[in-house]
Amino acid sequence: MSDDTILIVEDDEDILELLAYNLQGAGFSVVTSRDGFDALQKARRSPPDLILLDLMLPGLDGFEVCKELKREAKTAQVPVIMLTARGDEVDRIVGLELGADDYVVKPFSPRELMLRVRAVLKRSGPEAREKPVLRQGGLCVDLAAHRAEIDGAEILLTATEFKLLAELFRGQGRVQTRDQLLNTVWGYEFEGYARTVDTHIRRLRQKLGAYARMIETVRGVGYRFKD
């Protein structure tokens, strides 16, 4: 059983019921919403542990919902899995650029979805946290508090961005391939999704500001955190 609460945002009643049934069967608490504005209200009122977010929603689409969630401190670190029939790469990249942690295309396998939900929760939950504090100049990554700071000011990172930064920082001076990062950060095979790493690296660099240069691109191989 799990104490985690999942907010499902989906306007298709059949898919909503299917998702709720599978998540409740897996031991999760479930809150549902069928439009973007209602979803934002529920997330703000009581931030869930994870949000399953459809893109094609009435009123406010999933992209806008995700953008608003990531803009507010109270909900910025709530992991988001986008769930949609729009499988074009450009839609996946836009979703990831906005801060989504994962992207599942309909029709989906309930078993695969549960795997992804658990993987995202694992890298954002307390069990993923450790005691050490990593420091490099004015950059501080506190693994226990799940907090990153630049010159004493906190930077808002998604759960995946934080895990990616911590993984690169721990491997300081060592090149890590995209496949290695997919396995260690995302927690499972992500076939054909090497661009996922690149997209998250780009977002991470934007948030690191002057410290973005600490993450080096090793062409044709992957990334390395400067020692």
GUMARMI-192835 format. One line per 8 residues: number of its first residue (from 1); their letters; for each residue x, y, z negated of C-alpha. Coordinates in steps of 0.5 Angstrom, whole numbers. Each point is the difference from the previous one (the first is absolute). Layout:
// residues N
NUM) A) X,Y,Z; ... $
This chain:
// residues 227
1) MSDDTILI) 0,0,0; 2,7,1; -1,7,-3; 1,4,6; -6,4,3; -1,0,8; -3,6,3; -3,-3,7 $
9) VEDDEDIL) -2,6,5; -4,-3,6; -6,2,3; -2,-7,3; -4,-4,-5; 2,-7,2; 7,2,0; -1,3,-7 $
17) ELLAYNLQ) -3,-6,-3; 5,-4,3; 6,4,-3; -4,0,-7; -1,-7,0; 7,-2,2; 3,5,-5; -5,-2,-6 $
25) GAGFSVVT) 1,-7,1; 8,1,0; -1,4,-7; 0,7,2; -5,5,-3; -4,4,6; -2,7,2; -4,1,6 $
33) SRDGFDAL) -1,6,5; -3,1,7; 3,7,1; 6,4,0; -3,6,-5; -3,-5,-5; 7,-4,0; 4,6,-1 $
41) QKARRSPP) -5,2,-6; 1,-7,-3; 7,-1,1; 1,7,-4; -5,-2,-5; 4,-6,-2; 6,-2,4; 0,-7,2 $
49) DLILLDLM) 6,-5,0; -1,0,8; -4,2,6; -2,-4,6; -2,6,5; -4,-1,6; 2,6,5; -7,0,4 $
57) LPGLDGFE) -4,3,-5; -6,5,0; 1,7,-3; 8,0,-1; 4,-5,4; 5,-5,-4; 6,4,3; -3,7,-4 $
65) VCKELKRE) -1,-4,-6; 7,-3,0; 3,7,1; -5,3,-6; 2,-6,-5; 8,1,2; -1,8,-1; -2,-1,-8 $
73) AKTAQVPV) 4,-2,-5; -5,-4,-4; -1,-5,6; 6,1,4; 3,-6,-3; -6,-5,1; 2,-5,6; -4,0,6 $
81) IMLTARGD) -1,-5,5; -3,2,7; -5,-5,2; -3,2,7; -2,-3,7; 5,5,3; 6,-4,1; 4,5,5 $
89) EVDRIVGL) 7,1,-2; -1,8,-1; -5,-1,-5; 4,-5,-4; 6,6,0; -5,5,-1; -3,-4,-6; 7,-1,-3 $
97) ELGADDYV) 2,7,1; -6,2,-4; 3,-4,-6; -4,-7,1; 4,-6,-3; -3,-5,5; -4,-1,6; -5,-6,2 $
105) VKPFSPRE) -3,0,6; -7,-3,1; -2,-6,1; 4,-2,-6; 1,-6,-4; -2,0,-7; 6,-4,-2; 5,5,3 $
113) LMLRVRAV) -4,6,-3; 1,-3,-7; 7,-1,1; 1,7,2; -4,3,-5; 4,-4,-5; 6,2,3; -1,7,0 $
121) LKRSGPEA) -3,0,-8; 7,-4,-1; 4,6,2; -4,5,-3; -2,-3,-7; 4,0,-7; 3,-7,2; 4,3,6 $
129) REKPVLRQ) 3,5,-5; 7,-1,-3; 4,4,-6; 6,3,4; 0,7,2; 4,2,7; 3,6,1; 4,4,5 $
137) GGLCVDLA) 1,7,-1; -6,3,-1; -4,-6,3; -3,-4,-6; -4,-7,1; -3,-2,-7; -2,-7,2; -4,-1,-7 $
145) AHRAEIDG) -4,6,1; -1,-1,7; 2,7,1; 5,4,5; 3,7,-1; 4,5,3; 4,5,-4; -5,-2,-6 $
153) AEILLTAT) -7,1,5; -4,-6,1; -1,-2,7; -7,-3,2; 2,-7,3; -5,-6,2; 1,-6,-3; 4,-3,6 $
161) EFKLLAEL) 4,6,1; 2,0,-7; 2,-8,1; 4,2,6; 4,5,-3; 1,-4,-6; 2,-6,5; 5,4,4 $
169) FRGQGRVQ) 3,4,-6; 1,-7,-4; 4,-2,7; 4,6,0; 5,0,5; -2,-7,3; -4,0,7; -7,-3,-1 $
177) TRDQLLNT) -3,-2,7; -8,1,1; -1,-7,-1; 3,0,-7; -4,6,-2; -6,-3,3; 1,-6,-4; 2,3,-7 $
185) VWGYEFEG) -5,7,0; -6,-3,4; 1,-7,-3; -2,-4,6; 1,-1,7; -2,6,4; 1,-3,7; 1,6,6 $
193) YARTVDTH) -1,5,-6; 7,3,0; -2,7,2; -4,-1,-7; 7,1,-3; 2,6,4; -6,4,-1; 0,-1,-8 $
201) IRRLRQKL) 8,2,1; -2,6,3; -5,2,-5; 5,-1,-5; 5,4,3; -5,6,0; -2,-1,-7; 8,0,-2 $
209) GAYARMIE) 1,6,3; 8,2,0; 1,-7,-3; -3,-3,6; 7,-1,3; 1,-5,-5; -4,-5,4; 5,-2,6 $
217) TVRGVGYR) -3,-3,6; 5,-5,3; -2,-1,7; -3,-7,2; 1,-2,-7; -4,3,-5; 1,5,-6; 5,2,-5 $
225) FKD) 0,4,-6; 7,4,-1; 4,-2,-6 $
